[in-house]
Amino acid sequence: MTIDIKTPLVVLLLLMSGSPTAFLYGWSWNSAENVLPSLREDLDKEIAAYRQQVGNGLNIHERIIQLDRIVGNYQPLGLNVVDLETERSRLLLQDRQQQLRSAEVQDQASTLFEKGVSNYKEGQYQVSLETFREAERLLPQDSAIKEVRRKLEGITPIIEKEEGGTLGGELIRVAITRYLDNDPKRALNALIYASEKVNDRREIPRLLQLVESNHPEVEPPRLTAGIMLVDHKLQLALEAIYDGRYLSAISECTEVLDIEPKNVLAMTRLGSAYYAMNEMNKAKQVWTRALQLDPNNDVLRKFLYGKQGSSRVEATRK
């Protein structure tokens, strides 16, 4: 008779003993290994292969999967796998501890990331660099941390901190913040505008070169001789409104307000773009803020309080 290895163990024992009585009174689970030595040999081979994989660098999660498989295959056949079960329990505990440590490290690195962002927004670039380096030591594979750290290493040789308080200082802070926030277009705007308005800050051309070299894909605005950046963008915004390109107009106006937060004309045209898009509440908010800055502005007053249905877009090009 041919005996398949898949034949139930009880049937195998009955066949080997020759009588039901021998099975009932002569066998116990503890003697299964003596009854089927080939299973023990198979188990030993499985364990040897597993140990070799461990020696080759099998990680904890993969080890647990392997042990689950071996124990699940051989324990129901009555083989002694207590050592493997003990090892599996230890690895499960170790895996859980690693997961907890990993979560703690993630939290610490996230806290440091936020602290580093706060540092550079306050103009503390060297302090921010040290903070991001500390975060990178915790999470060396995090690409976002690596990128900010790399950019800060380019900034700190030019300027370690900027306290602001002057037009040049404020524009430098805006430019570096936009650069580190991965908004190179607005960073270039701030630096170009600073180069037009400030003559006593040697850091400005160096920062401008840094941003341009790191973002060659961003094309600087093409300014006509004698035309300043803000005037250029305000004209582009007005043309975009008349052409029905309202999102472009909004973009140009917000870029102006990024470097000149109190520019009333930029607010006026921004409100016009919102109004043309039927964003009435946004238009009203922007125009109201502009009128607070320029209370005698008749155009704004007409936009806000003129007769129902009147156009809110400037009637003439400037």
Sine and cosine of phi, psi and omega as CSV:
sin_phi,cos_phi,sin_psi,cos_psi,sin_omega,cos_omega
0.00,0.00,0.70,-0.71,0.05,-1.00
-1.00,-0.02,0.77,-0.64,-0.04,-1.00
-0.95,-0.32,0.90,-0.45,0.06,-1.00
-0.97,0.22,0.60,-0.80,-0.01,-1.00
-0.89,0.46,-0.36,0.93,-0.01,-1.00
-0.99,0.12,-0.13,0.99,0.01,-1.00
-0.84,0.54,0.74,-0.68,-0.01,-1.00
-0.78,0.62,0.59,-0.81,-0.06,-1.00
-0.87,0.49,-0.61,0.79,-0.03,-1.00
-0.88,0.47,-0.69,0.72,0.01,-1.00
-0.90,0.44,-0.66,0.75,0.02,-1.00
-0.86,0.51,-0.69,0.73,-0.02,-1.00
-0.92,0.39,-0.63,0.78,0.05,-1.00
-0.88,0.48,-0.70,0.71,-0.01,-1.00
-0.90,0.44,-0.63,0.78,-0.05,-1.00
-0.96,0.28,-0.56,0.83,-0.04,-1.00
-0.98,0.18,-0.50,0.86,0.01,-1.00
1.00,0.01,-0.18,0.98,0.01,-1.00
-0.39,-0.92,0.54,-0.84,0.05,-1.00
-0.86,0.52,-0.54,0.84,-0.05,-1.00
-0.91,0.42,-0.66,0.75,0.02,-1.00
-0.88,0.48,-0.60,0.80,0.02,-1.00
-0.92,0.40,-0.70,0.71,-0.09,-1.00
-0.93,0.38,-0.57,0.82,-0.14,-0.99
-0.92,-0.40,-0.16,0.99,-0.09,-1.00
-0.93,-0.36,-0.06,1.00,-0.08,-1.00
-0.84,-0.55,0.56,-0.83,0.16,-0.99
-0.63,-0.78,0.28,-0.96,0.01,-1.00
-0.84,0.54,-0.52,0.85,-0.04,-1.00
-0.93,0.38,-0.33,0.94,-0.03,-1.00
-0.99,-0.15,0.08,1.00,-0.07,-1.00
-0.87,0.50,-0.57,0.82,-0.04,-1.00
-0.93,0.37,-0.52,0.85,0.06,-1.00
-0.96,0.28,-0.51,0.86,-0.03,-1.00
-0.96,0.29,-0.66,0.75,-0.04,-1.00
-0.83,-0.56,0.97,0.26,-0.03,-1.00
-0.89,0.46,-0.42,0.91,0.00,-1.00
-0.91,0.42,-0.56,0.83,0.06,-1.00
-0.90,0.43,-0.63,0.78,0.03,-1.00
-0.90,0.44,-0.63,0.78,0.03,-1.00
-0.90,0.43,-0.67,0.75,0.04,-1.00
-0.88,0.47,-0.68,0.73,0.01,-1.00
-0.89,0.46,-0.67,0.74,0.01,-1.00
-0.88,0.47,-0.62,0.78,0.04,-1.00
-0.91,0.42,-0.66,0.75,0.03,-1.00
-0.87,0.49,-0.69,0.72,-0.02,-1.00
-0.91,0.41,-0.65,0.76,0.01,-1.00
-0.89,0.46,-0.68,0.74,0.03,-1.00
-0.90,0.43,-0.63,0.78,0.03,-1.00
-0.89,0.45,-0.71,0.70,-0.01,-1.00
-0.88,0.47,-0.61,0.79,0.03,-1.00
-0.90,0.43,-0.65,0.76,0.04,-1.00
-0.90,0.43,-0.64,0.77,0.05,-1.00
-0.86,0.50,-0.69,0.72,0.02,-1.00
-0.89,0.45,-0.44,0.90,0.02,-1.00
-1.00,0.07,0.03,1.00,0.10,-1.00
0.96,-0.28,0.41,0.91,0.03,-1.00
-0.87,0.49,0.78,-0.63,-0.04,-1.00
-0.98,0.20,0.15,-0.99,-0.12,-0.99
-0.87,0.50,-0.71,0.70,-0.04,-1.00
-0.88,0.47,-0.67,0.74,0.01,-1.00
-0.93,0.38,-0.59,0.81,0.05,-1.00
-0.89,0.45,-0.66,0.75,0.02,-1.00
-0.89,0.46,-0.67,0.74,0.02,-1.00
-0.88,0.47,-0.69,0.73,0.01,-1.00
-0.90,0.43,-0.69,0.72,0.00,-1.00
-0.91,0.40,-0.62,0.78,0.07,-1.00
-0.84,0.54,-0.69,0.73,-0.03,-1.00
-0.92,0.40,-0.73,0.68,-0.05,-1.00
-0.91,0.42,-0.74,0.67,0.00,-1.00
-0.88,0.47,-0.69,0.73,-0.02,-1.00
-0.90,0.44,-0.52,0.86,-0.01,-1.00
-0.98,0.18,-0.59,0.81,-0.19,-0.98
-0.95,-0.30,-0.41,0.91,0.01,-1.00
-0.88,0.47,-0.69,0.72,0.00,-1.00
-0.89,0.46,-0.31,0.95,0.02,-1.00
-1.00,0.04,0.06,1.00,0.09,-1.00
1.00,0.00,0.11,0.99,0.00,-1.00
-0.99,0.16,0.49,-0.87,-0.05,-1.00
-0.99,0.16,0.94,-0.35,0.01,-1.00
-0.83,-0.56,0.48,0.88,-0.05,-1.00
-0.86,0.50,-0.66,0.75,-0.01,-1.00
-0.89,0.46,-0.63,0.78,0.02,-1.00
-0.93,0.37,-0.63,0.78,0.04,-1.00
-0.90,0.44,-0.64,0.77,0.03,-1.00
-0.90,0.44,-0.69,0.72,0.02,-1.00
-0.89,0.45,-0.67,0.74,0.02,-1.00
-0.88,0.48,-0.69,0.72,0.01,-1.00
-0.88,0.48,-0.66,0.75,0.02,-1.00
-0.91,0.42,-0.66,0.75,0.00,-1.00
-0.93,0.38,-0.61,0.79,0.06,-1.00
-0.87,0.49,-0.68,0.74,0.04,-1.00
-0.91,0.41,-0.67,0.74,0.01,-1.00
-0.90,0.43,-0.66,0.75,0.02,-1.00
-0.88,0.47,-0.68,0.73,0.03,-1.00
-0.89,0.46,-0.66,0.75,0.02,-1.00
-0.90,0.43,-0.64,0.77,0.03,-1.00
-0.91,0.42,-0.64,0.77,0.03,-1.00
-0.89,0.46,-0.66,0.75,0.02,-1.00
-0.91,0.42,-0.68,0.73,0.02,-1.00
-0.90,0.43,-0.64,0.77,0.01,-1.00
-0.89,0.45,-0.66,0.75,0.03,-1.00
-0.90,0.43,-0.64,0.77,0.03,-1.00
-0.90,0.44,-0.67,0.74,0.02,-1.00
-0.89,0.45,-0.67,0.74,0.04,-1.00
-0.86,0.51,-0.70,0.72,0.00,-1.00
-0.90,0.45,-0.69,0.73,-0.01,-1.00
-0.90,0.44,-0.68,0.73,0.00,-1.00
-0.92,0.40,-0.62,0.78,0.04,-1.00
-0.90,0.44,-0.66,0.76,0.04,-1.00
-0.89,0.46,-0.68,0.73,0.02,-1.00
-0.91,0.41,-0.61,0.79,0.03,-1.00
-0.87,0.50,-0.75,0.66,0.00,-1.00
-0.89,0.46,-0.63,0.78,0.03,-1.00
-0.91,0.42,-0.67,0.74,0.01,-1.00
-0.89,0.45,-0.65,0.76,0.05,-1.00
-0.89,0.47,-0.70,0.71,0.04,-1.00
-0.87,0.49,-0.63,0.77,0.03,-1.00
-0.86,0.51,-0.76,0.65,-0.08,-1.00
-0.96,0.27,-0.46,0.89,0.09,-1.00
-0.93,0.35,-0.41,0.91,0.07,-1.00
-1.00,0.04,0.01,1.00,0.02,-1.00
1.00,0.05,0.17,0.99,-0.02,-1.00
-0.99,-0.11,0.98,0.18,-0.17,-0.99
-0.97,0.23,-0.63,0.78,0.04,-1.00
-0.92,0.38,-0.66,0.75,0.05,-1.00
-0.89,0.45,-0.67,0.74,0.02,-1.00
-0.88,0.47,-0.66,0.75,0.02,-1.00
-0.86,0.50,-0.72,0.70,0.01,-1.00
-0.89,0.45,-0.59,0.81,0.02,-1.00
-0.91,0.41,-0.70,0.72,0.01,-1.00
-0.94,0.35,-0.54,0.84,0.09,-1.00
-0.90,0.44,-0.64,0.77,0.05,-1.00
-0.90,0.43,-0.66,0.75,0.04,-1.00
-0.90,0.44,-0.61,0.79,-0.02,-1.00
-0.93,0.36,-0.51,0.86,0.07,-1.00
-0.90,0.44,-0.53,0.85,0.03,-1.00
-0.98,0.21,-0.64,0.77,-0.02,-1.00
-0.79,-0.61,0.97,0.23,-0.11,-0.99
-0.91,0.42,-0.30,0.95,-0.02,-1.00
-0.99,-0.13,0.00,1.00,-0.06,-1.00
-0.96,0.27,0.90,-0.43,-0.10,-1.00
-0.94,0.34,-0.55,0.83,-0.01,-1.00
-0.91,0.40,-0.69,0.72,0.03,-1.00
-0.90,0.44,-0.71,0.71,0.00,-1.00
-0.85,0.53,-0.68,0.73,-0.08,-1.00
-0.91,0.40,-0.70,0.71,0.01,-1.00
-0.92,0.40,-0.66,0.75,0.04,-1.00
-0.86,0.51,-0.69,0.73,0.01,-1.00
-0.88,0.48,-0.69,0.72,-0.01,-1.00
-0.92,0.40,-0.64,0.77,0.02,-1.00
-0.91,0.42,-0.55,0.83,0.05,-1.00
-0.92,0.39,-0.36,0.93,0.12,-0.99
-1.00,0.10,-0.45,0.89,-0.05,-1.00
-0.99,0.15,-0.70,0.71,-0.15,-0.99
-0.88,0.48,-0.51,0.86,0.10,-0.99
-0.92,0.40,-0.36,0.93,0.01,-1.00
-1.00,0.02,-0.71,0.71,-0.03,-1.00
-0.44,-0.90,0.80,-0.60,-0.05,-1.00
-1.00,0.01,-0.49,0.87,0.04,-1.00
-0.37,-0.93,0.42,-0.91,0.04,-1.00
-0.61,-0.79,0.91,-0.42,-0.06,-1.00
-1.00,0.09,-0.22,0.98,-0.01,-1.00
0.98,0.22,-0.38,-0.92,0.00,-1.00
1.00,-0.10,-0.32,0.95,0.07,-1.00
-0.83,-0.55,0.26,-0.96,0.01,-1.00
-0.87,0.49,-0.71,0.70,0.01,-1.00
-0.88,0.48,-0.69,0.72,0.00,-1.00
-0.89,0.45,-0.68,0.73,-0.01,-1.00
-0.91,0.41,-0.64,0.76,0.00,-1.00
-0.93,0.37,-0.60,0.80,0.07,-1.00
-0.88,0.47,-0.69,0.73,0.01,-1.00
-0.90,0.44,-0.67,0.74,0.05,-1.00
-0.88,0.48,-0.72,0.69,-0.06,-1.00
-0.89,0.46,-0.73,0.69,-0.05,-1.00
-0.93,0.37,-0.63,0.78,0.04,-1.00
-0.88,0.47,-0.71,0.70,0.02,-1.00
-0.90,0.44,-0.63,0.77,0.01,-1.00
-0.89,0.46,-0.72,0.69,-0.01,-1.00
-0.95,0.30,-0.43,0.90,0.08,-1.00
-0.99,0.12,0.15,0.99,0.02,-1.00
0.90,0.44,0.68,0.73,0.10,-1.00
-0.81,-0.58,0.94,0.33,-0.12,-0.99
-0.91,0.42,-0.48,0.88,-0.01,-1.00
-0.88,0.47,-0.73,0.69,0.00,-1.00
-0.95,0.31,-0.49,0.87,0.09,-1.00
-0.89,0.46,-0.70,0.72,0.03,-1.00
-0.90,0.43,-0.65,0.76,0.05,-1.00
-0.83,0.56,-0.74,0.68,-0.05,-1.00
-0.90,0.44,-0.64,0.77,-0.03,-1.00
-0.96,0.28,-0.62,0.79,0.07,-1.00
-0.90,0.44,-0.71,0.70,0.03,-1.00
-0.88,0.48,-0.66,0.75,0.03,-1.00
-0.89,0.46,-0.64,0.77,0.01,-1.00
-0.92,0.40,-0.43,0.90,0.05,-1.00
-0.98,0.21,-0.54,0.84,-0.16,-0.99
-0.98,-0.21,-0.38,0.93,-0.15,-0.99
-0.82,-0.58,0.73,-0.68,-0.04,-1.00
-0.92,-0.39,-0.16,0.99,-0.16,-0.99
-0.94,-0.33,0.32,0.95,0.01,-1.00
-0.87,-0.50,0.97,-0.23,-0.03,-1.00
-0.93,0.36,-0.30,0.95,0.00,-1.00
-0.93,0.37,-0.44,0.90,-0.13,-0.99
-0.87,0.49,-0.79,0.61,0.02,-1.00
-0.90,0.44,-0.54,0.84,0.02,-1.00
-0.93,0.36,-0.66,0.76,0.04,-1.00
-0.92,0.39,-0.62,0.78,0.03,-1.00
-0.87,0.49,-0.70,0.71,0.03,-1.00
-0.90,0.43,-0.62,0.78,0.01,-1.00
-0.88,0.47,-0.75,0.66,-0.03,-1.00
-0.90,0.43,-0.69,0.72,-0.01,-1.00
-0.90,0.44,-0.64,0.77,-0.03,-1.00
-0.95,0.33,-0.51,0.86,0.00,-1.00
-1.00,0.09,-0.30,0.95,-0.01,-1.00
-0.72,-0.70,0.92,0.39,0.00,-1.00
-0.91,0.41,-0.27,0.96,0.00,-1.00
-0.96,0.27,-0.27,0.96,-0.03,-1.00
-1.00,-0.06,0.88,-0.47,-0.02,-1.00
-1.00,0.03,0.84,-0.54,0.04,-1.00
-0.88,0.47,0.45,-0.89,0.02,-1.00
-0.89,0.46,0.63,-0.77,0.02,-1.00
-1.00,-0.01,0.97,-0.25,-0.08,-1.00
-0.99,-0.11,0.74,-0.67,0.13,-0.99
-0.94,0.35,0.57,-0.82,0.00,-1.00
-0.81,0.59,0.77,-0.63,0.03,-1.00
1.00,0.04,-0.12,0.99,0.01,-1.00
-0.98,-0.18,0.80,-0.61,-0.01,-1.00
-0.99,0.11,0.35,-0.94,-0.10,-1.00
-0.85,0.53,-0.72,0.69,-0.05,-1.00
-0.90,0.44,-0.70,0.71,0.03,-1.00
-0.88,0.48,-0.64,0.77,0.02,-1.00
-0.88,0.48,-0.72,0.70,-0.05,-1.00
-0.95,0.31,-0.58,0.81,0.06,-1.00
-0.90,0.43,-0.61,0.79,0.05,-1.00
-0.92,0.40,-0.67,0.74,0.05,-1.00
-0.88,0.48,-0.63,0.78,0.01,-1.00
-0.90,0.44,-0.70,0.71,-0.01,-1.00
-0.90,0.44,-0.68,0.73,0.02,-1.00
-0.90,0.43,-0.61,0.79,0.01,-1.00
-0.91,0.40,-0.60,0.80,0.03,-1.00
-0.90,0.45,-0.73,0.69,-0.03,-1.00
-0.93,0.37,-0.43,0.90,0.03,-1.00
-1.00,0.03,-0.04,1.00,-0.01,-1.00
0.98,0.18,0.24,0.97,0.04,-1.00
-1.00,-0.10,0.96,0.29,-0.19,-0.98
-0.94,0.33,-0.57,0.82,0.03,-1.00
-0.91,0.41,-0.61,0.80,0.07,-1.00
-0.91,0.42,-0.64,0.77,0.04,-1.00
-0.89,0.46,-0.68,0.73,0.03,-1.00
-0.88,0.48,-0.67,0.74,0.01,-1.00
-0.88,0.47,-0.72,0.70,-0.01,-1.00
-0.89,0.45,-0.67,0.74,-0.02,-1.00
-0.92,0.39,-0.67,0.75,0.00,-1.00
-0.93,0.38,-0.53,0.85,0.07,-1.00
-0.92,0.39,-0.60,0.80,0.08,-1.00
-0.91,0.42,-0.71,0.70,-0.04,-1.00
-0.92,0.39,-0.35,0.93,0.06,-1.00
-0.91,0.41,-0.54,0.84,-0.03,-1.00
-0.96,-0.28,-0.36,0.93,0.10,-1.00
-0.75,-0.66,0.99,0.16,-0.12,-0.99
-0.87,0.50,-0.32,0.95,-0.05,-1.00
-0.94,-0.35,0.41,0.91,0.00,-1.00
-0.97,0.24,0.96,-0.28,-0.09,-1.00
-0.92,0.40,-0.62,0.79,-0.01,-1.00
-0.91,0.41,-0.61,0.79,0.06,-1.00
-0.89,0.45,-0.65,0.76,0.04,-1.00
-0.91,0.42,-0.65,0.76,0.00,-1.00
-0.87,0.50,-0.74,0.68,-0.03,-1.00
-0.96,0.28,-0.51,0.86,0.09,-1.00
-0.89,0.45,-0.71,0.70,0.06,-1.00
-0.88,0.48,-0.62,0.79,0.03,-1.00
-0.88,0.47,-0.67,0.75,0.02,-1.00
-0.90,0.43,-0.68,0.73,0.04,-1.00
-0.89,0.46,-0.68,0.73,-0.01,-1.00
-0.88,0.48,-0.67,0.75,0.00,-1.00
-0.91,0.41,-0.39,0.92,0.04,-1.00
-1.00,-0.03,0.12,0.99,0.00,-1.00
0.93,0.36,0.39,0.92,0.09,-1.00
-1.00,-0.06,0.96,0.29,-0.16,-0.99
-0.89,0.45,-0.68,0.73,-0.05,-1.00
-0.90,0.44,-0.68,0.73,0.03,-1.00
-0.90,0.44,-0.67,0.74,0.02,-1.00
-0.87,0.50,-0.71,0.70,-0.02,-1.00
-0.89,0.45,-0.66,0.75,0.01,-1.00
-0.88,0.47,-0.71,0.70,-0.03,-1.00
-0.92,0.39,-0.72,0.70,0.00,-1.00
-0.90,0.44,-0.61,0.79,0.02,-1.00
-0.89,0.45,-0.69,0.72,0.03,-1.00
-0.89,0.45,-0.64,0.77,0.01,-1.00
-0.92,0.40,-0.65,0.76,0.00,-1.00
-0.92,0.40,-0.52,0.85,0.08,-1.00
-0.90,0.43,-0.56,0.83,0.03,-1.00
-0.98,0.21,-0.49,0.87,-0.04,-1.00
-0.71,-0.70,0.97,0.25,-0.12,-0.99
-0.87,0.50,-0.40,0.92,-0.05,-1.00
-1.00,-0.09,0.23,0.97,-0.04,-1.00
-0.98,0.19,0.96,-0.28,-0.05,-1.00
-0.93,0.37,-0.53,0.85,0.01,-1.00
-0.89,0.45,-0.74,0.67,0.01,-1.00
-0.89,0.45,-0.65,0.76,-0.01,-1.00
-0.89,0.45,-0.63,0.78,0.04,-1.00
-0.91,0.41,-0.67,0.75,0.01,-1.00
-0.86,0.51,-0.64,0.77,-0.08,-1.00
-0.99,0.10,-0.59,0.81,-0.17,-0.99
-0.83,-0.56,0.13,0.99,0.00,-1.00
-0.93,0.38,0.10,-1.00,-0.06,-1.00
-0.91,0.42,0.47,-0.89,-0.07,-1.00
-0.85,0.53,0.74,-0.67,0.07,-1.00
1.00,-0.01,-0.11,0.99,0.02,-1.00
-0.94,0.34,0.47,-0.88,-0.02,-1.00
-0.93,0.38,0.62,-0.79,0.03,-1.00
-0.97,-0.23,0.03,1.00,0.02,-1.00
-1.00,-0.09,0.67,-0.74,0.00,-1.00
-0.77,0.63,0.67,-0.74,-0.15,-0.99
-0.98,0.18,-0.37,0.93,-0.02,-1.00
-0.78,-0.62,0.49,-0.87,0.09,-1.00
-0.98,0.21,0.54,-0.84,0.03,-1.00
-0.91,-0.41,0.00,0.00,0.00,0.00
